[in-house]
Amino acid sequence: MSEGGFPCTGCGACCMAIGKVLSNVDCLDNPVLRAAVEVFPYKADENGVCEKLVDNKCSVYDDRPIMCNVAALGQLLGRNPYEFYSENIKYCNQLIDLFGLDESYKITQEGLK
């Protein structure tokens, strides 16, 4: 696993999809995950983009909510970091494709070894 934690490339895709997550909180079966989403302190605009995404960067990154911190959320869920990061890499790359972002933002598994 990479020493710096989750190998985020800063594409902003997760921030662009936050509205979808917030509007589907009732579909979450895991109570810990559900609680993390329910306490999310920011709003999404009419396109589902987090209000804290500024110039395609999180303006509160150093103090981001738990659901936006892959390492902290995985720990809170009691998940194996390598497995949790691997799952999140898959979802990140799917969002990158969904939003038509540059392929250079895609994350590989190499940084986790």
C-alpha positions in Angstrom: 0.0 0.0 0.0 1.2 3.5 -0.7 2.7 5.3 2.2 0.7 8.4 1.6 -2.7 6.7 1.7 -5.2 6.5 -1.1 -3.6 7.5 -4.4 -6.1 10.2 -5.4 -5.3 11.9 -8.7 -7.4 15.0 -7.9 -9.8 14.6 -10.8 -12.8 15.9 -8.9 -15.1 13.2 -10.2 -16.2 12.1 -6.7 -17.1 15.8 -5.9 -19.1 15.9 -9.1 -21.1 12.9 -8.1 -21.8 13.9 -4.5 -25.4 14.9 -5.2 -26.2 11.3 -6.3 -24.7 9.9 -3.1 -26.7 12.4 -0.9 -29.9 11.7 -2.7 -29.5 7.9 -2.3 -28.6 7.8 1.4 -31.7 5.7 2.1 -30.3 2.9 -0.1 -27.2 2.4 2.1 -27.5 -0.7 4.3 -24.3 -0.2 6.3 -25.2 2.0 9.3 -21.7 3.4 9.6 -21.5 4.4 6.0 -25.1 5.8 6.1 -24.2 7.9 9.2 -21.1 9.2 7.4 -23.2 10.4 4.5 -26.0 11.8 6.7 -23.6 14.1 8.5 -22.0 15.4 5.2 -22.1 19.2 5.9 -22.2 20.6 2.4 -24.7 20.9 -0.4 -24.7 19.8 -4.0 -25.7 22.2 -6.8 -28.4 21.4 -9.3 -26.0 19.3 -11.3 -25.0 17.2 -8.2 -21.6 18.9 -7.8 -20.4 19.6 -4.2 -20.4 23.2 -3.3 -16.8 22.9 -2.1 -15.4 22.0 -5.5 -13.6 25.1 -6.7 -11.6 25.2 -9.9 -11.9 21.4 -9.9 -10.2 21.1 -6.5 -11.7 20.5 -3.1 -11.5 23.8 -1.2 -11.7 22.0 2.2 -9.5 19.0 1.4 -7.4 19.3 4.5 -10.5 19.3 6.6 -12.8 17.2 4.4 -15.7 15.2 5.8 -15.2 11.6 6.7 -17.0 10.2 3.7 -14.6 12.1 1.5 -11.5 10.6 3.2 -11.0 7.1 1.8 -8.4 6.2 4.4 -10.4 7.4 7.4 -13.7 6.0 6.1 -12.1 2.6 5.5 -10.7 2.6 9.0 -14.1 3.6 10.5 -15.7 0.7 8.6 -13.0 -1.7 9.9 -11.9 -2.6 6.4 -8.6 -3.9 5.2 -6.9 -0.8 3.7 -5.5 -2.5 0.6 -8.9 -4.1 -0.2 -10.9 -0.9 0.5 -8.5 1.2 -1.6 -8.7 -1.4 -4.4 -12.5 -1.1 -4.4 -12.4 2.6 -4.4 -9.9 2.7 -7.3 -12.4 0.8 -9.3 -15.2 3.2 -8.5 -13.0 6.3 -9.1 -12.1 5.0 -12.5 -15.7 4.4 -13.3 -16.6 8.0 -12.4 -13.7 9.3 -14.5 -15.2 7.4 -17.5 -18.7 8.6 -16.6 -17.7 12.2 -16.6 -15.5 11.9 -19.6 -12.4 13.0 -17.8 -8.9 12.6 -19.2 -7.5 9.0 -18.9 -4.4 10.4 -17.1 -6.6 10.7 -14.0 -7.2 7.0 -13.8 -5.7 5.3 -10.8 -3.7 2.0 -11.0 -3.2 -0.7 -8.4 0.6 -0.3 -8.6 0.8 2.4 -5.9 -0.9 0.0 -3.4 1.8 -2.6 -3.3 
